[in-house]
């Protein structure tokens, strides 16, 4: 069975409580459940990881270097816009990387339009809530 690593960054554990007009009313636990169910329809094992600590995210990415992932999906939250530490860690990965965001980052504050991961990712999906994750999974399966 193929595996995909889904990395969730800072504040994503607060889904359902934080800015529902941007992120929706579903909880982080519901997000994980939906991603896992969608992945299973493609016979994929979804490994999810969430942290609010940048160093822990870097460590998890380092760990993924030795694992056999079909692809990586990352929603780094605010780290997307400034974390060169996470960017440099992602650069170590051999698997394709897709960046996702629940909200439409192009229709929000100017700083949210910047991604320090831009040159590393295959594709970006944003602004469609859970569907952004589903599109990323479908894209990784197309590239198989």
N, CA, C and O atoms as CSV, one atom per row, in Angstrom:
chain,resi,resn,atom,element,x,y,z
A,1,UNK,N,N,0.839,-1.179,0.000
A,1,UNK,CA,C,0.000,0.000,0.000
A,1,UNK,C,C,0.885,1.243,0.000
A,1,UNK,O,O,1.801,1.361,0.815
A,2,UNK,N,N,0.610,2.164,-0.911
A,2,UNK,CA,C,1.356,3.421,-0.966
A,2,UNK,C,C,0.990,4.317,0.212
A,2,UNK,O,O,-0.103,4.230,0.771
A,3,UNK,N,N,1.949,5.191,0.576
A,3,UNK,CA,C,1.747,6.108,1.697
A,3,UNK,C,C,1.954,7.547,1.239
A,3,UNK,O,O,2.802,7.833,0.394
A,4,UNK,N,N,1.165,8.436,1.813
A,4,UNK,CA,C,1.334,9.877,1.626
A,4,UNK,C,C,1.465,10.500,3.011
A,4,UNK,O,O,0.724,10.159,3.933
A,5,UNK,N,N,2.411,11.410,3.141
A,5,UNK,CA,C,2.581,12.150,4.386
A,5,UNK,C,C,1.880,13.499,4.243
A,5,UNK,O,O,2.136,14.245,3.298
A,6,UNK,N,N,0.999,13.800,5.186
A,6,UNK,CA,C,0.304,15.087,5.198
A,6,UNK,C,C,0.780,15.857,6.425
A,6,UNK,O,O,0.561,15.445,7.564
A,7,UNK,N,N,1.434,16.980,6.164
A,7,UNK,CA,C,2.004,17.810,7.224
A,7,UNK,C,C,1.104,19.017,7.471
A,7,UNK,O,O,0.756,19.748,6.543
A,8,UNK,N,N,0.736,19.213,8.724
A,8,UNK,CA,C,-0.148,20.310,9.115
A,8,UNK,C,C,0.619,21.207,10.080
A,8,UNK,O,O,1.138,20.741,11.095
A,9,UNK,N,N,0.684,22.471,9.763
A,9,UNK,CA,C,1.477,23.388,10.559
A,9,UNK,C,C,0.720,24.110,11.650
A,9,UNK,O,O,-0.329,23.678,12.128
A,10,UNK,N,N,1.298,25.208,12.008
A,10,UNK,CA,C,0.887,26.015,13.143
A,10,UNK,C,C,-0.594,26.428,13.062
A,10,UNK,O,O,-1.084,26.868,12.022
A,11,UNK,N,N,-1.270,26.270,14.178
A,11,UNK,CA,C,-2.675,26.656,14.396
A,11,UNK,C,C,-3.711,25.765,13.721
A,11,UNK,O,O,-4.907,25.967,13.928
A,12,UNK,N,N,-3.298,24.796,12.929
A,12,UNK,CA,C,-4.307,23.958,12.274
A,12,UNK,C,C,-5.058,23.080,13.269
A,12,UNK,O,O,-6.169,22.632,12.985
A,13,UNK,N,N,-4.469,22.834,14.418
A,13,UNK,CA,C,-5.180,22.092,15.461
A,13,UNK,C,C,-6.370,22.877,16.011
A,13,UNK,O,O,-7.183,22.320,16.748
A,14,UNK,N,N,-6.483,24.145,15.670
A,14,UNK,CA,C,-7.572,25.001,16.158
A,14,UNK,C,C,-8.707,25.152,15.143
A,14,UNK,O,O,-9.577,26.008,15.307
A,15,UNK,N,N,-8.699,24.332,14.105
A,15,UNK,CA,C,-9.795,24.391,13.133
A,15,UNK,C,C,-11.132,24.221,13.848
A,15,UNK,O,O,-11.238,23.474,14.820
A,16,UNK,N,N,-12.135,24.914,13.361
A,16,UNK,CA,C,-13.453,24.889,13.976
A,16,UNK,C,C,-13.628,25.982,15.015
A,16,UNK,O,O,-14.752,26.342,15.365
A,17,UNK,N,N,-12.513,26.510,15.509
A,17,UNK,CA,C,-12.538,27.588,16.503
A,17,UNK,C,C,-11.973,28.890,15.935
A,17,UNK,O,O,-12.369,29.976,16.357
A,18,UNK,N,N,-11.060,28.782,14.991
A,18,UNK,CA,C,-10.320,29.940,14.497
A,18,UNK,C,C,-10.828,30.359,13.122
A,18,UNK,O,O,-10.801,29.568,12.179
A,19,UNK,N,N,-11.284,31.583,13.009
A,19,UNK,CA,C,-11.699,32.188,11.736
A,19,UNK,C,C,-12.497,31.242,10.846
A,19,UNK,O,O,-12.049,30.916,9.747
A,20,UNK,N,N,-13.659,30.796,11.293
A,20,UNK,CA,C,-14.437,29.858,10.468
A,20,UNK,C,C,-14.829,30.429,9.108
A,20,UNK,O,O,-15.099,29.671,8.175
A,21,UNK,N,N,-14.862,31.758,8.984
A,21,UNK,CA,C,-15.170,32.355,7.681
A,21,UNK,C,C,-14.078,32.068,6.652
A,21,UNK,O,O,-14.338,32.095,5.449
A,22,UNK,N,N,-12.873,31.798,7.111
A,22,UNK,CA,C,-11.770,31.448,6.205
A,22,UNK,C,C,-11.545,29.945,6.120
A,22,UNK,O,O,-11.236,29.416,5.053
A,23,UNK,N,N,-11.703,29.254,7.259
A,23,UNK,CA,C,-11.279,27.861,7.338
A,23,UNK,C,C,-12.414,26.856,7.459
A,23,UNK,O,O,-12.183,25.653,7.339
A,24,UNK,N,N,-13.624,27.320,7.691
A,24,UNK,CA,C,-14.752,26.410,7.837
A,24,UNK,C,C,-15.013,26.063,9.294
A,24,UNK,O,O,-14.298,26.498,10.196
A,25,UNK,N,N,-16.046,25.276,9.496
A,25,UNK,CA,C,-16.481,24.913,10.846
A,25,UNK,C,C,-15.994,23.539,11.293
A,25,UNK,O,O,-16.177,23.175,12.454
A,26,UNK,N,N,-15.382,22.771,10.400
A,26,UNK,CA,C,-14.930,21.432,10.769
A,26,UNK,C,C,-13.710,21.519,11.671
A,26,UNK,O,O,-12.941,22.478,11.613
A,27,UNK,N,N,-13.548,20.503,12.504
A,27,UNK,CA,C,-12.421,20.445,13.431
A,27,UNK,C,C,-11.216,19.790,12.747
A,27,UNK,O,O,-11.328,19.217,11.663
A,28,UNK,N,N,-10.079,19.890,13.404
A,28,UNK,CA,C,-8.876,19.238,12.884
A,28,UNK,C,C,-9.081,17.730,12.816
A,28,UNK,O,O,-8.664,17.084,11.855
A,29,UNK,N,N,-9.719,17.175,13.830
A,29,UNK,CA,C,-9.974,15.732,13.850
A,29,UNK,C,C,-10.858,15.324,12.671
A,29,UNK,O,O,-10.635,14.281,12.057
A,30,UNK,N,N,-11.855,16.144,12.358
A,30,UNK,CA,C,-12.719,15.862,11.204
A,30,UNK,C,C,-11.944,15.980,9.897
A,30,UNK,O,O,-12.168,15.203,8.969
A,31,UNK,N,N,-11.037,16.945,9.822
A,31,UNK,CA,C,-10.183,17.088,8.636
A,31,UNK,C,C,-9.374,15.818,8.414
A,31,UNK,O,O,-9.344,15.285,7.305
A,32,UNK,N,N,-8.721,15.332,9.463
A,32,UNK,CA,C,-7.898,14.121,9.368
A,32,UNK,C,C,-8.752,12.936,8.934
A,32,UNK,O,O,-8.356,12.173,8.054
A,33,UNK,N,N,-9.910,12.780,9.544
A,33,UNK,CA,C,-10.804,11.672,9.206
A,33,UNK,C,C,-11.201,11.717,7.729
A,33,UNK,O,O,-11.196,10.686,7.055
A,34,UNK,N,N,-11.540,12.889,7.230
A,34,UNK,CA,C,-11.947,13.031,5.827
A,34,UNK,C,C,-10.783,12.724,4.874
A,34,UNK,O,O,-10.972,12.065,3.851
A,35,UNK,N,N,-9.589,13.202,5.211
A,35,UNK,CA,C,-8.414,12.935,4.375
A,35,UNK,C,C,-8.112,11.438,4.353
A,35,UNK,O,O,-7.832,10.875,3.295
A,36,UNK,N,N,-8.167,10.799,5.511
A,36,UNK,CA,C,-7.896,9.358,5.579
A,36,UNK,C,C,-8.924,8.563,4.788
A,36,UNK,O,O,-8.563,7.621,4.083
A,37,UNK,N,N,-10.196,8.927,4.893
A,37,UNK,CA,C,-11.239,8.237,4.127
A,37,UNK,C,C,-11.024,8.422,2.631
A,37,UNK,O,O,-11.140,7.469,1.860
A,38,UNK,N,N,-10.713,9.641,2.223
A,38,UNK,CA,C,-10.481,9.899,0.803
A,38,UNK,C,C,-9.268,9.109,0.316
A,38,UNK,O,O,-9.306,8.512,-0.759
A,39,UNK,N,N,-8.197,9.106,1.101
A,39,UNK,CA,C,-7.007,8.345,0.740
A,39,UNK,C,C,-7.279,6.863,0.612
A,39,UNK,O,O,-6.746,6.211,-0.286
A,40,UNK,N,N,-8.103,6.318,1.499
A,40,UNK,CA,C,-8.399,4.884,1.441
A,40,UNK,C,C,-9.147,4.521,0.160
A,40,UNK,O,O,-9.055,3.382,-0.299
A,41,UNK,N,N,-9.880,5.459,-0.421
A,41,UNK,CA,C,-10.565,5.178,-1.690
A,41,UNK,C,C,-9.559,4.989,-2.825
A,41,UNK,O,O,-9.904,4.439,-3.871
A,42,UNK,N,N,-8.323,5.437,-2.628
A,42,UNK,CA,C,-7.230,5.220,-3.582
A,42,UNK,C,C,-6.260,4.146,-3.077
A,42,UNK,O,O,-5.170,3.980,-3.625
A,43,UNK,N,N,-6.663,3.425,-2.034
A,43,UNK,CA,C,-5.816,2.409,-1.412
A,43,UNK,C,C,-4.502,3.018,-0.901
A,43,UNK,O,O,-3.428,2.435,-1.056
A,44,UNK,N,N,-4.616,4.188,-0.298
A,44,UNK,CA,C,-3.467,4.894,0.255
A,44,UNK,C,C,-3.535,4.909,1.772
A,44,UNK,O,O,-4.612,5.010,2.360
A,45,UNK,N,N,-2.377,4.809,2.393
A,45,UNK,CA,C,-2.274,5.050,3.831
A,45,UNK,C,C,-1.854,6.505,3.992
A,45,UNK,O,O,-0.863,6.942,3.408
A,46,UNK,N,N,-2.607,7.241,4.779
A,46,UNK,CA,C,-2.300,8.646,5.033
A,46,UNK,C,C,-1.659,8.761,6.409
A,46,UNK,O,O,-2.269,8.404,7.417
A,47,UNK,N,N,-0.431,9.258,6.446
A,47,UNK,CA,C,0.239,9.571,7.707
A,47,UNK,C,C,0.119,11.076,7.912
A,47,UNK,O,O,0.619,11.854,7.100
A,48,UNK,N,N,-0.535,11.488,8.984
A,48,UNK,CA,C,-0.700,12.915,9.270
A,48,UNK,C,C,0.155,13.310,10.458
A,48,UNK,O,O,0.348,12.541,11.400
A,49,UNK,N,N,0.661,14.528,10.387
A,49,UNK,CA,C,1.460,15.078,11.478
A,49,UNK,C,C,1.116,16.549,11.612
A,49,UNK,O,O,1.089,17.280,10.622
A,50,UNK,N,N,0.852,16.985,12.847
A,50,UNK,CA,C,0.582,18.394,13.118
A,50,UNK,C,C,1.416,18.843,14.295
A,50,UNK,O,O,1.569,18.121,15.280
A,51,UNK,N,N,1.959,20.052,14.182
A,51,UNK,CA,C,2.690,20.648,15.292
A,51,UNK,C,C,2.588,22.166,15.215
A,51,UNK,O,O,2.376,22.742,14.147
A,52,UNK,N,N,2.742,22.789,16.360
A,52,UNK,CA,C,2.820,24.244,16.445
A,52,UNK,C,C,4.263,24.696,16.677
A,52,UNK,O,O,4.519,25.871,16.939
A,53,UNK,N,N,5.200,23.753,16.579
A,53,UNK,CA,C,6.606,24.041,16.843
A,53,UNK,C,C,7.436,23.782,15.587
A,53,UNK,O,O,7.496,22.660,15.085
A,54,UNK,N,N,8.062,24.822,15.103
A,54,UNK,CA,C,8.799,24.750,13.842
A,54,UNK,C,C,9.872,23.662,13.858
A,54,UNK,O,O,10.018,22.928,12.880
A,55,UNK,N,N,10.613,23.552,14.936
A,55,UNK,CA,C,11.657,22.535,15.024
A,55,UNK,C,C,11.106,21.124,14.930
A,55,UNK,O,O,11.734,20.252,14.329
A,56,UNK,N,N,9.929,20.888,15.522
A,56,UNK,CA,C,9.296,19.569,15.411
A,56,UNK,C,C,8.900,19.273,13.968
A,56,UNK,O,O,9.000,18.133,13.516
A,57,UNK,N,N,8.450,20.298,13.245
A,57,UNK,CA,C,8.103,20.095,11.835
A,57,UNK,C,C,9.355,19.723,11.041
A,57,UNK,O,O,9.325,18.806,10.220
A,58,UNK,N,N,10.439,20.426,11.285
A,58,UNK,CA,C,11.703,20.121,10.604
A,58,UNK,C,C,12.134,18.692,10.924
A,58,UNK,O,O,12.541,17.958,10.024
A,59,UNK,N,N,12.050,18.287,12.186
A,59,UNK,CA,C,12.422,16.925,12.577
A,59,UNK,C,C,11.564,15.878,11.870
A,59,UNK,O,O,12.076,14.845,11.439
A,60,UNK,N,N,10.266,16.139,11.751
A,60,UNK,CA,C,9.383,15.162,11.075
A,60,UNK,C,C,9.726,15.063,9.598
A,60,UNK,O,O,9.684,13.977,9.021
A,61,UNK,N,N,10.061,16.181,8.986
A,61,UNK,CA,C,10.470,16.157,7.574
A,61,UNK,C,C,11.776,15.384,7.436
A,61,UNK,O,O,11.925,14.591,6.507
A,62,UNK,N,N,12.717,15.600,8.338
A,62,UNK,CA,C,13.974,14.837,8.308
A,62,UNK,C,C,13.694,13.344,8.413
A,62,UNK,O,O,14.298,12.547,7.695
A,63,UNK,N,N,12.792,12.964,9.296
A,63,UNK,CA,C,12.421,11.557,9.456
A,63,UNK,C,C,11.850,11.004,8.152
A,63,UNK,O,O,12.102,9.850,7.807
A,64,UNK,N,N,11.095,11.805,7.436
A,64,UNK,CA,C,10.454,11.359,6.189
A,64,UNK,C,C,11.463,11.067,5.087
A,64,UNK,O,O,11.155,10.338,4.144
A,65,UNK,N,N,12.665,11.627,5.196
A,65,UNK,CA,C,13.693,11.381,4.178
A,65,UNK,C,C,13.963,9.888,4.051
A,65,UNK,O,O,14.175,9.398,2.942
A,66,UNK,N,N,13.961,9.169,5.138
A,66,UNK,CA,C,14.240,7.739,5.117
A,66,UNK,C,C,13.025,6.857,4.918
A,66,UNK,O,O,13.145,5.632,4.902
A,67,UNK,N,N,11.863,7.458,4.766
A,67,UNK,CA,C,10.635,6.688,4.593
A,67,UNK,C,C,10.232,6.706,3.123
A,67,UNK,O,O,10.632,7.595,2.371
A,68,UNK,N,N,9.455,5.741,2.730
A,68,UNK,CA,C,9.093,5.588,1.319
A,68,UNK,C,C,7.709,6.178,1.052
A,68,UNK,O,O,6.724,5.445,0.960
A,69,UNK,N,N,7.641,7.496,0.929
A,69,UNK,CA,C,6.365,8.157,0.665
A,69,UNK,C,C,6.184,8.401,-0.823
A,69,UNK,O,O,7.114,8.792,-1.529
A,70,UNK,N,N,4.970,8.161,-1.276
A,70,UNK,CA,C,4.597,8.435,-2.663
A,70,UNK,C,C,4.562,9.938,-2.909
A,70,UNK,O,O,4.816,10.396,-4.023
A,71,UNK,N,N,4.249,10.696,-1.876
A,71,UNK,CA,C,4.187,12.147,-1.982
A,71,UNK,C,C,3.996,12.777,-0.621
A,71,UNK,O,O,3.684,12.109,0.365
A,72,UNK,N,N,4.193,14.087,-0.597
A,72,UNK,CA,C,4.052,14.874,0.619
A,72,UNK,C,C,3.052,15.988,0.323
A,72,UNK,O,O,3.150,16.667,-0.698
A,73,UNK,N,N,2.095,16.168,1.220
A,73,UNK,CA,C,1.169,17.296,1.153
A,73,UNK,C,C,1.449,18.145,2.380
A,73,UNK,O,O,1.488,17.635,3.500
A,74,UNK,N,N,1.644,19.442,2.170
A,74,UNK,CA,C,1.939,20.318,3.305
A,74,UNK,C,C,1.019,21.524,3.320
A,74,UNK,O,O,0.863,22.229,2.323
A,75,UNK,N,N,0.413,21.741,4.482
A,75,UNK,CA,C,-0.271,22.987,4.803
A,75,UNK,C,C,0.463,23.515,6.021
A,75,UNK,O,O,0.137,23.160,7.154
A,76,UNK,N,N,1.440,24.349,5.790
A,76,UNK,CA,C,2.297,24.830,6.869
A,76,UNK,C,C,1.698,26.016,7.617
A,76,UNK,O,O,2.319,26.539,8.543
A,77,UNK,N,N,0.499,26.445,7.226
A,77,UNK,CA,C,-0.087,27.614,7.867
A,77,UNK,C,C,0.811,28.823,7.656
A,77,UNK,O,O,1.370,29.000,6.574
A,78,UNK,N,N,0.951,29.647,8.670
A,78,UNK,CA,C,1.732,30.881,8.557
A,78,UNK,C,C,3.207,30.628,8.239
A,78,UNK,O,O,3.873,31.511,7.698
A,79,UNK,N,N,3.726,29.451,8.560
A,79,UNK,CA,C,5.130,29.153,8.232
A,79,UNK,C,C,5.385,29.212,6.730
A,79,UNK,O,O,6.514,29.440,6.295
A,80,UNK,N,N,4.343,29.007,5.947
A,80,UNK,CA,C,4.464,29.056,4.485
A,80,UNK,C,C,5.152,30.335,4.036
A,80,UNK,O,O,5.899,30.331,3.057
A,81,UNK,N,N,4.907,31.412,4.736
A,81,UNK,CA,C,5.313,32.730,4.279
A,81,UNK,C,C,6.714,33.136,4.712
A,81,UNK,O,O,7.250,34.126,4.214
A,82,UNK,N,N,7.318,32.383,5.639
A,82,UNK,CA,C,8.618,32.845,6.128
A,82,UNK,C,C,9.574,31.762,6.623
A,82,UNK,O,O,10.716,32.084,6.949
A,83,UNK,N,N,9.168,30.502,6.694
A,83,UNK,CA,C,10.038,29.509,7.322
A,83,UNK,C,C,11.033,28.899,6.334
A,83,UNK,O,O,10.741,27.925,5.639
A,84,UNK,N,N,12.202,29.502,6.299
A,84,UNK,CA,C,13.266,28.942,5.464
A,84,UNK,C,C,13.814,27.653,6.066
A,84,UNK,O,O,14.381,26.831,5.345
A,85,UNK,N,N,13.655,27.464,7.367
A,85,UNK,CA,C,14.078,26.206,7.997
A,85,UNK,C,C,13.245,25.044,7.462
A,85,UNK,O,O,13.793,23.995,7.124
A,86,UNK,N,N,11.926,25.222,7.384
A,86,UNK,CA,C,11.064,24.173,6.834
A,86,UNK,C,C,11.324,24.017,5.346
A,86,UNK,O,O,11.351,22.896,4.839
A,87,UNK,N,N,11.514,25.113,4.648
A,87,UNK,CA,C,11.806,25.048,3.214
A,87,UNK,C,C,13.071,24.221,2.963
A,87,UNK,O,O,13.082,23.347,2.097
A,88,UNK,N,N,14.123,24.498,3.714
A,88,UNK,CA,C,15.381,23.771,3.524
A,88,UNK,C,C,15.223,22.291,3.854
A,88,UNK,O,O,15.835,21.445,3.202
A,89,UNK,N,N,14.414,21.970,4.854
A,89,UNK,CA,C,14.156,20.560,5.178
A,89,UNK,C,C,13.388,19.887,4.040
A,89,UNK,O,O,13.717,18.765,3.654
A,90,UNK,N,N,12.373,20.556,3.503
A,90,UNK,CA,C,11.597,19.990,2.389
A,90,UNK,C,C,12.478,19.697,1.180
A,90,UNK,O,O,12.222,18.759,0.426
A,91,UNK,N,N,13.505,20.497,1.007
A,91,UNK,CA,C,14.420,20.328,-0.123
A,91,UNK,C,C,15.128,18.967,-0.090
A,91,UNK,O,O,15.597,18.489,-1.123
A,92,UNK,N,N,15.205,18.349,1.080
A,92,UNK,CA,C,15.849,17.045,1.223
A,92,UNK,C,C,15.008,15.892,0.684
A,92,UNK,O,O,15.532,14.812,0.411
A,93,UNK,N,N,13.712,16.119,0.532
A,93,UNK,CA,C,12.799,15.038,0.154
A,93,UNK,C,C,12.890,14.709,-1.332
A,93,UNK,O,O,13.052,15.592,-2.174
A,94,UNK,N,N,12.784,13.423,-1.632
A,94,UNK,CA,C,12.773,12.959,-3.017
A,94,UNK,C,C,11.358,12.872,-3.576
A,94,UNK,O,O,11.162,12.966,-4.787
A,95,UNK,N,N,10.382,12.696,-2.710
A,95,UNK,CA,C,8.986,12.552,-3.141
A,95,UNK,C,C,8.430,13.905,-3.584
A,95,UNK,O,O,8.886,14.948,-3.115
A,96,UNK,N,N,7.454,13.890,-4.480
A,96,UNK,CA,C,6.819,15.146,-4.886
A,96,UNK,C,C,6.089,15.803,-3.711
A,96,UNK,O,O,5.529,15.124,-2.850
A,97,UNK,N,N,6.110,17.128,-3.696
A,97,UNK,CA,C,5.497,17.913,-2.625
A,97,UNK,C,C,4.396,18.776,-3.225
A,97,UNK,O,O,4.593,19.425,-4.252
A,98,UNK,N,N,3.234,18.777,-2.575
A,98,UNK,CA,C,2.129,19.648,-2.981
A,98,UNK,C,C,1.741,20.503,-1.779
A,98,UNK,O,O,1.552,19.998,-0.673
A,99,UNK,N,N,1.627,21.803,-2.018
A,99,UNK,CA,C,1.235,22.752,-0.978
A,99,UNK,C,C,-0.273,22.972,-1.033
A,99,UNK,O,O,-0.839,23.164,-2.109
A,100,UNK,N,N,-0.918,22.942,0.121
A,100,UNK,CA,C,-2.362,23.196,0.177
A,100,UNK,C,C,-2.677,24.236,1.251
A,100,UNK,O,O,-1.941,24.408,2.223
A,101,UNK,N,N,-3.794,24.915,1.036
A,101,UNK,CA,C,-4.344,25.855,2.019
A,101,UNK,C,C,-5.854,25.762,1.950
A,101,UNK,O,O,-6.427,25.667,0.865
A,102,UNK,N,N,-6.492,25.788,3.088
A,102,UNK,CA,C,-7.949,25.721,3.141
A,102,UNK,C,C,-8.581,26.993,2.583
A,102,UNK,O,O,-9.581,26.932,1.867
A,103,UNK,N,N,-8.002,28.134,2.908
A,103,UNK,CA,C,-8.573,29.416,2.487
A,103,UNK,C,C,-7.952,29.868,1.168
A,103,UNK,O,O,-6.949,29.320,0.711
A,104,UNK,N,N,-8.573,30.878,0.572
A,104,UNK,CA,C,-8.040,31.448,-0.662
A,104,UNK,C,C,-6.986,32.487,-0.295
A,104,UNK,O,O,-7.306,33.647,-0.034
A,105,UNK,N,N,-5.751,32.064,-0.278
A,105,UNK,CA,C,-4.658,32.935,0.147
A,105,UNK,C,C,-4.449,34.118,-0.794
A,105,UNK,O,O,-3.834,35.110,-0.404
A,106,UNK,N,N,-4.946,34.032,-2.010
A,106,UNK,CA,C,-4.807,35.138,-2.963
A,106,UNK,C,C,-5.796,36.271,-2.683
A,106,UNK,O,O,-5.613,37.385,-3.172
A,107,UNK,N,N,-6.829,35.997,-1.908
A,107,UNK,CA,C,-7.834,37.015,-1.581
A,107,UNK,C,C,-7.736,37.483,-0.138
A,107,UNK,O,O,-8.708,37.983,0.428
A,108,UNK,N,N,-6.563,37.320,0.452
A,108,UNK,CA,C,-6.373,37.714,1.848
A,108,UNK,C,C,-5.237,38.724,1.944
A,108,UNK,O,O,-4.914,39.384,0.956
A,109,UNK,N,N,-4.637,38.852,3.101
A,109,UNK,CA,C,-3.571,39.825,3.298
A,109,UNK,C,C,-2.415,39.564,2.334
A,109,UNK,O,O,-2.197,38.436,1.891
A,110,UNK,N,N,-1.687,40.627,2.022
A,110,UNK,CA,C,-0.581,40.532,1.057
A,110,UNK,C,C,0.453,39.488,1.466
A,110,UNK,O,O,0.946,38.743,0.619
A,111,UNK,N,N,0.786,39.427,2.750
A,111,UNK,CA,C,1.835,38.499,3.174
A,111,UNK,C,C,1.458,37.048,2.921
A,111,UNK,O,O,2.340,36.204,2.770
A,112,UNK,N,N,0.162,36.740,2.871
A,112,UNK,CA,C,-0.279,35.362,2.642
A,112,UNK,C,C,-0.083,34.915,1.196
A,112,UNK,O,O,-0.180,33.724,0.902
A,113,UNK,N,N,0.186,35.831,0.313
A,113,UNK,CA,C,0.390,35.497,-1.103
A,113,UNK,C,C,1.805,34.987,-1.362
A,113,UNK,O,O,2.105,34.499,-2.451
A,114,UNK,N,N,2.666,35.102,-0.366
A,114,UNK,CA,C,4.069,34.694,-0.496
A,114,UNK,C,C,4.242,33.280,0.052
A,114,UNK,O,O,3.781,32.966,1.149
A,115,UNK,N,N,4.914,32.434,-0.730
A,115,UNK,CA,C,5.261,31.095,-0.258
A,115,UNK,C,C,6.751,30.878,-0.469
A,115,UNK,O,O,7.242,30.933,-1.597
A,116,UNK,N,N,7.464,30.632,0.616
A,116,UNK,CA,C,8.893,30.347,0.485
A,116,UNK,C,C,9.130,28.936,-0.052
A,116,UNK,O,O,10.264,28.561,-0.348
A,117,UNK,N,N,8.040,28.149,-0.176
A,117,UNK,CA,C,8.143,26.787,-0.717
A,117,UNK,C,C,7.931,26.748,-2.227
A,117,UNK,O,O,8.111,25.701,-2.850
A,118,UNK,N,N,7.557,27.862,-2.810
A,118,UNK,CA,C,7.109,27.944,-4.209
A,118,UNK,C,C,7.988,27.145,-5.179
A,118,UNK,O,O,7.468,26.411,-6.019
A,119,UNK,N,N,9.285,27.281,-5.072
A,119,UNK,CA,C,10.176,26.627,-6.042
A,119,UNK,C,C,10.315,25.120,-5.807
A,119,UNK,O,O,10.881,24.419,-6.645
A,120,UNK,N,N,9.809,24.616,-4.686
A,120,UNK,CA,C,9.954,23.197,-4.352
A,120,UNK,C,C,8.719,22.363,-4.660
A,120,UNK,O,O,8.817,21.147,-4.828
A,121,UNK,N,N,7.565,23.003,-4.735
A,121,UNK,CA,C,6.320,22.243,-4.843
A,121,UNK,C,C,5.930,22.014,-6.294
A,121,UNK,O,O,6.179,22.845,-7.167
A,122,UNK,N,N,5.302,20.845,-6.526
A,122,UNK,CA,C,4.781,20.522,-7.858
A,122,UNK,C,C,3.599,21.398,-8.189
A,122,UNK,O,O,3.498,21.968,-9.275
A,123,UNK,N,N,2.698,21.490,-7.209
A,123,UNK,CA,C,1.449,22.223,-7.409
A,123,UNK,C,C,1.024,22.824,-6.094
A,123,UNK,O,O,1.538,22.492,-5.026
A,124,UNK,N,N,0.049,23.740,-6.213
A,124,UNK,CA,C,-0.564,24.381,-5.055
A,124,UNK,C,C,-2.069,24.326,-5.231
A,124,UNK,O,O,-2.586,24.635,-6.304
A,125,UNK,N,N,-2.767,23.936,-4.187
A,125,UNK,CA,C,-4.231,23.957,-4.182
A,125,UNK,C,C,-4.672,24.776,-2.974
A,125,UNK,O,O,-4.191,24.556,-1.862
A,126,UNK,N,N,-5.571,25.703,-3.187
A,126,UNK,CA,C,-6.010,26.551,-2.085
A,126,UNK,C,C,-7.412,27.090,-2.344
A,126,UNK,O,O,-7.887,27.152,-3.478
A,127,UNK,N,N,-8.051,27.477,-1.245
A,127,UNK,CA,C,-9.326,28.169,-1.345
A,127,UNK,C,C,-10.549,27.293,-1.468
A,127,UNK,O,O,-11.655,27.798,-1.661
A,128,UNK,N,N,-10.372,25.982,-1.359
A,128,UNK,CA,C,-11.519,25.090,-1.520
A,128,UNK,C,C,-11.721,24.179,-0.314
A,128,UNK,O,O,-12.298,23.098,-0.434
A,129,UNK,N,N,-11.250,24.614,0.834
A,129,UNK,CA,C,-11.440,23.826,2.044
A,129,UNK,C,C,-10.850,22.432,1.911
A,129,UNK,O,O,-9.738,22.259,1.413
A,130,UNK,N,N,-11.611,21.440,2.364
A,130,UNK,CA,C,-11.166,20.042,2.292
A,130,UNK,C,C,-10.816,19.618,0.876
A,130,UNK,O,O,-9.907,18.815,0.669
A,131,UNK,N,N,-11.531,20.151,-0.088
A,131,UNK,CA,C,-11.305,19.784,-1.490
A,131,UNK,C,C,-9.872,20.079,-1.923
A,131,UNK,O,O,-9.353,19.408,-2.815
A,132,UNK,N,N,-9.226,21.062,-1.315
A,132,UNK,CA,C,-7.822,21.347,-1.634
A,132,UNK,C,C,-6.946,20.127,-1.346
A,132,UNK,O,O,-6.049,19.805,-2.126
A,133,UNK,N,N,-7.208,19.448,-0.226
A,133,UNK,CA,C,-6.467,18.231,0.113
A,133,UNK,C,C,-6.808,17.100,-0.858
A,133,UNK,O,O,-5.924,16.364,-1.298
A,134,UNK,N,N,-8.087,16.969,-1.186
A,134,UNK,CA,C,-8.509,15.897,-2.096
A,134,UNK,C,C,-7.869,16.077,-3.469
A,134,UNK,O,O,-7.440,15.102,-4.086
A,135,UNK,N,N,-7.802,17.313,-3.950
A,135,UNK,CA,C,-7.164,17.582,-5.241
A,135,UNK,C,C,-5.684,17.213,-5.203
A,135,UNK,O,O,-5.145,16.684,-6.176
A,136,UNK,N,N,-5.035,17.491,-4.085
A,136,UNK,CA,C,-3.618,17.146,-3.945
A,136,UNK,C,C,-3.418,15.632,-3.997
A,136,UNK,O,O,-2.488,15.153,-4.646
A,137,UNK,N,N,-4.275,14.884,-3.324
A,137,UNK,CA,C,-4.179,13.415,-3.357
A,137,UNK,C,C,-4.395,12.914,-4.774
A,137,UNK,O,O,-3.646,12.063,-5.252
A,138,UNK,N,N,-5.415,13.436,-5.453
A,138,UNK,CA,C,-5.676,13.015,-6.840
A,138,UNK,C,C,-4.484,13.324,-7.736
A,138,UNK,O,O,-4.137,12.521,-8.602
A,139,UNK,N,N,-3.862,14.464,-7.539
A,139,UNK,CA,C,-2.694,14.839,-8.345
A,139,UNK,C,C,-1.538,13.872,-8.103
A,139,UNK,O,O,-0.875,13.456,-9.053
A,140,UNK,N,N,-1.292,13.515,-6.861
A,140,UNK,CA,C,-0.219,12.562,-6.566
A,140,UNK,C,C,-0.507,11.206,-7.194
A,140,UNK,O,O,0.422,10.529,-7.637
A,141,UNK,N,N,-1.754,10.798,-7.242
A,141,UNK,CA,C,-2.116,9.519,-7.866
A,141,UNK,C,C,-1.956,9.584,-9.386
A,141,UNK,O,O,-1.572,8.594,-10.008
A,142,UNK,N,N,-2.245,10.731,-9.985
A,142,UNK,CA,C,-2.051,10.898,-11.441
A,142,UNK,C,C,-0.584,10.789,-11.818
A,142,UNK,O,O,-0.240,10.265,-12.877
A,143,UNK,N,N,0.274,11.287,-10.946
A,143,UNK,CA,C,1.709,11.316,-11.238
A,143,UNK,C,C,2.393,9.993,-10.930
A,143,UNK,O,O,3.598,9.851,-11.139
A,144,UNK,N,N,1.632,9.024,-10.435
A,144,UNK,CA,C,2.208,7.718,-10.052
A,144,UNK,C,C,2.744,6.958,-11.245
A,144,UNK,O,O,3.258,5.850,-11.092
